[in-house]
């Protein structure tokens, strides 16, 4: 799989950053040291730094491209390349806040991951997570159906593993790790200027691994065109010409014992 494209990801910076801002606004603590897991190009790390002036904030991400973009955009903050699926224990275990915005859906084994994230905290420290819950939305269903069709199986030889659990499963995981946690869901109704904008949004995230797996450029372009055709059918245009792009997200905050 190719590395992430920070410029493409940031075309919708405002919409992608809003959940991080909403999560940070719910936090009631004064951390001296904070970790942003899955920092991307640094927009969520900046949210944490702005919310808690004076805190020492470290952003980590699997992608070297994202870490590089974050360092260039926010030289006053600290960033590190780290794959939390295998390198979580290499991080310090003395944070007051572990924050993660739209990252853990790419990380396997959440029953192991969540206790691991909590273990990075000082006693009484806070874990704050936002994870997309949009798998039933049209764009995801379109991609999943299309890639399984006979004409695309060999041209797009990729099957995505979805690591995200059900909200009830996260509830049980948190309840087994701490007595103090809260959960909620928010559905964002993003205003998109065109159907092409939806394609641009997903080309940098959910659609990206399928395009990377294409056997050639013709297959990549053809798959995009077929998905785009169905996107235009699935998302109606509003009276003002815009398109409502629904995006459900799950949030949870847990305090370490």
C-alpha positions as CSV (number, residue, x, y, z in Angstrom):
1,X,0.0,0.0,0.0
2,X,1.3,3.4,-0.9
3,X,1.9,6.0,1.8
4,X,-0.7,8.6,2.7
5,X,-1.1,11.8,0.8
6,X,-1.3,14.7,3.2
7,X,-2.3,17.3,0.6
8,X,-5.2,15.2,-0.6
9,X,-6.2,14.5,3.0
10,X,-6.2,18.2,4.0
11,X,-8.6,19.2,1.1
12,X,-11.3,18.7,3.7
13,X,-9.3,19.9,6.7
14,X,-12.2,21.7,8.4
15,X,-14.5,18.7,8.2
16,X,-11.8,16.2,9.3
17,X,-10.7,18.4,12.2
18,X,-14.2,19.2,13.6
19,X,-14.6,15.8,15.4
20,X,-11.2,16.3,17.1
21,X,-12.2,19.8,18.3
22,X,-15.5,18.4,19.6
23,X,-13.7,15.6,21.4
24,X,-11.1,17.9,22.9
25,X,-13.9,20.3,24.1
26,X,-15.4,17.6,26.2
27,X,-12.2,16.9,28.2
28,X,-11.9,18.2,31.7
29,X,-8.3,17.9,32.8
30,X,-5.1,19.9,32.8
31,X,-2.5,17.5,31.2
32,X,1.2,18.2,31.5
33,X,2.0,15.6,28.8
34,X,-0.3,14.4,26.0
35,X,-0.1,11.9,23.1
36,X,-1.9,12.2,19.8
37,X,-2.2,8.7,18.2
38,X,-2.7,8.8,14.5
39,X,-1.7,12.5,14.2
40,X,-1.9,12.6,10.4
41,X,-0.6,15.9,9.1
42,X,-0.8,17.4,12.6
43,X,-4.2,19.0,12.5
44,X,-5.5,17.0,15.5
45,X,-2.2,17.5,17.4
46,X,-2.7,21.2,17.0
47,X,-6.2,20.9,18.4
48,X,-4.8,19.2,21.5
49,X,-2.0,21.8,21.9
50,X,-4.6,24.7,21.5
51,X,-6.9,23.1,24.0
52,X,-4.2,22.6,26.6
53,X,-1.6,25.4,26.4
54,X,1.5,24.6,28.2
55,X,1.2,20.8,27.8
56,X,4.0,18.9,26.1
57,X,2.3,17.2,23.1
58,X,3.7,14.4,21.0
59,X,2.0,13.3,17.8
60,X,2.7,9.8,16.3
61,X,1.6,8.2,13.0
62,X,2.4,5.1,11.0
63,X,2.9,7.2,7.8
64,X,6.2,8.9,7.2
65,X,4.5,11.2,4.7
66,X,2.0,12.3,7.4
67,X,4.7,12.8,10.0
68,X,6.8,14.8,7.6
69,X,3.9,17.1,6.7
70,X,3.1,17.5,10.4
71,X,6.6,18.5,11.3
72,X,6.7,21.1,8.5
73,X,3.3,22.5,9.4
74,X,3.8,22.6,13.1
75,X,7.5,22.9,13.9
76,X,6.7,23.9,17.5
77,X,5.3,20.5,18.2
78,X,7.0,17.1,18.4
79,X,6.2,14.2,16.0
80,X,7.4,10.6,15.7
81,X,6.8,7.8,13.2
82,X,5.3,4.9,15.1
83,X,3.1,1.9,14.2
84,X,0.9,1.5,17.3
85,X,-0.1,-2.0,16.1
86,X,3.4,-3.3,16.9
87,X,5.3,-0.5,18.6
88,X,3.0,0.8,21.3
89,X,5.2,-0.4,24.1
90,X,8.1,1.7,22.7
91,X,6.3,4.9,23.7
92,X,6.6,6.5,27.2
93,X,4.1,5.3,29.8
94,X,3.6,8.6,31.6
95,X,1.0,10.6,29.6
96,X,-1.9,12.4,31.2
97,X,-3.9,12.3,28.0
98,X,-3.9,9.9,25.1
99,X,-5.9,11.3,22.3
100,X,-6.9,9.6,19.0
101,X,-9.0,11.1,16.2
102,X,-10.1,8.8,13.3
103,X,-7.2,6.5,13.5
104,X,-7.9,3.2,15.3
105,X,-10.2,1.9,12.5
106,X,-6.9,1.1,10.7
107,X,-5.4,-0.7,13.7
108,X,-6.2,-4.4,14.3
109,X,-7.0,-6.2,17.6
110,X,-8.9,-3.6,19.5
111,X,-9.4,-5.8,22.5
112,X,-5.6,-5.6,22.9
113,X,-5.2,-2.0,21.6
114,X,-7.5,-0.3,24.1
115,X,-5.9,-1.7,27.2
116,X,-2.5,-0.9,25.6
117,X,-3.5,2.8,25.1
118,X,-4.8,3.0,28.7
119,X,-1.5,1.5,29.9
120,X,0.3,4.6,28.5
121,X,-1.5,6.8,31.0
122,X,-0.5,7.9,34.5
123,X,-3.1,6.9,37.1
124,X,-6.1,9.1,36.6
125,X,-5.0,10.0,33.1
126,X,-7.6,10.2,30.2
127,X,-8.0,8.2,27.0
128,X,-10.1,10.1,24.4
129,X,-11.0,8.4,21.1
130,X,-13.1,9.2,18.0
131,X,-13.6,6.4,15.5
132,X,-15.7,6.5,12.2
133,X,-18.9,4.4,12.3
134,X,-19.9,5.0,8.6
135,X,-19.8,1.5,7.3
136,X,-23.5,1.5,6.5
137,X,-23.3,4.7,4.6
138,X,-23.7,4.6,0.8
139,X,-20.1,5.2,-0.2
140,X,-18.8,2.3,1.9
141,X,-21.6,0.0,0.7
142,X,-20.9,0.9,-3.0
143,X,-17.2,0.2,-2.7
144,X,-17.8,-3.1,-0.9
145,X,-20.4,-4.3,-3.5
146,X,-18.4,-3.2,-6.5
147,X,-15.1,-4.8,-5.6
148,X,-16.8,-8.1,-5.1
149,X,-18.3,-8.2,-8.6
150,X,-16.8,-10.7,-11.0
151,X,-15.4,-8.0,-13.4
152,X,-13.4,-6.3,-10.6
153,X,-12.2,-9.2,-8.4
154,X,-9.0,-9.8,-10.5
155,X,-8.5,-6.1,-11.5
156,X,-8.8,-4.9,-7.9
157,X,-7.4,-7.8,-5.8
158,X,-8.0,-6.3,-2.4
159,X,-10.3,-7.2,0.5
160,X,-10.3,-4.7,3.4
161,X,-10.4,-6.0,7.0
162,X,-12.6,-3.7,9.1
163,X,-11.2,-3.6,12.6
164,X,-13.8,-1.4,14.1
165,X,-16.0,-3.0,16.8
166,X,-19.6,-2.4,17.6
167,X,-20.4,0.3,20.2
168,X,-21.6,-2.4,22.6
169,X,-18.2,-4.2,22.3
170,X,-16.3,-1.0,23.0
171,X,-18.6,-0.5,26.1
172,X,-17.6,-3.9,27.4
173,X,-13.9,-3.4,26.7
174,X,-14.0,-0.1,28.6
175,X,-16.1,-1.5,31.4
176,X,-13.5,-4.2,32.0
177,X,-10.7,-1.6,32.1
178,X,-12.1,1.3,34.1
179,X,-15.1,2.4,36.1
180,X,-15.1,5.9,34.7
181,X,-15.9,6.2,31.0
182,X,-18.5,7.8,28.7
183,X,-19.6,7.2,25.1
184,X,-21.6,9.1,22.5
185,X,-22.3,9.2,18.8
186,X,-22.5,12.1,16.4
187,X,-23.6,12.1,12.8
188,X,-22.0,15.0,10.9
189,X,-23.9,16.3,7.9
190,X,-21.1,17.6,5.7
191,X,-22.0,20.0,2.9
192,X,-20.4,18.9,-0.3
193,X,-20.3,21.1,-3.4
194,X,-20.4,18.1,-5.8
195,X,-20.3,14.3,-6.1
196,X,-16.7,14.6,-7.2
197,X,-16.0,16.1,-3.7
198,X,-17.1,12.8,-2.1
199,X,-14.8,10.9,-4.4
200,X,-11.9,13.2,-3.5
201,X,-12.7,12.7,0.2
202,X,-12.6,9.0,0.0
203,X,-9.6,8.8,-2.4
204,X,-7.4,9.8,0.5
205,X,-8.9,7.4,3.0
206,X,-11.4,4.5,2.5
207,X,-11.0,4.2,-1.3
208,X,-7.2,4.5,-1.2
209,X,-6.2,0.9,-0.6
210,X,-8.5,-0.3,-3.4
211,X,-6.9,2.1,-5.9
212,X,-3.4,1.1,-4.7
213,X,-4.3,-2.6,-5.3
214,X,-5.4,-2.0,-8.9
215,X,-3.4,-4.1,-11.4
216,X,-3.0,-1.3,-13.8
217,X,-4.0,2.3,-14.4
218,X,-6.9,1.3,-16.6
219,X,-8.4,-0.7,-13.8
220,X,-7.8,2.0,-11.3
221,X,-9.6,4.6,-13.5
222,X,-12.4,2.2,-14.4
223,X,-13.1,1.4,-10.8
224,X,-13.2,5.0,-9.9
225,X,-15.6,5.7,-12.7
226,X,-17.9,2.9,-11.7
227,X,-17.9,3.9,-8.0
228,X,-18.5,7.5,-9.1
229,X,-21.5,6.5,-11.2
230,X,-23.1,4.8,-8.2
231,X,-22.3,7.7,-5.9
232,X,-24.2,10.1,-8.1
233,X,-27.2,7.8,-7.9
234,X,-27.0,7.3,-4.1
235,X,-26.5,10.9,-3.0
236,X,-29.3,13.3,-4.1
237,X,-28.5,16.9,-4.9
238,X,-30.2,19.4,-2.6
239,X,-32.2,22.4,-3.8
240,X,-29.1,24.7,-3.5
241,X,-27.0,22.3,-5.5
242,X,-25.0,20.9,-2.5
243,X,-24.9,17.3,-1.4
244,X,-25.4,16.0,2.2
245,X,-22.5,13.7,3.1
246,X,-23.5,11.9,6.3
247,X,-20.6,10.8,8.5
248,X,-21.5,9.0,11.8
249,X,-18.7,8.8,14.4
250,X,-18.4,7.2,17.8
251,X,-16.6,9.0,20.7
252,X,-15.5,7.7,24.1
253,X,-13.6,9.1,27.0
254,X,-12.1,6.8,29.7
255,X,-10.1,7.5,32.8
256,X,-7.3,5.2,33.8
257,X,-7.4,3.6,37.2
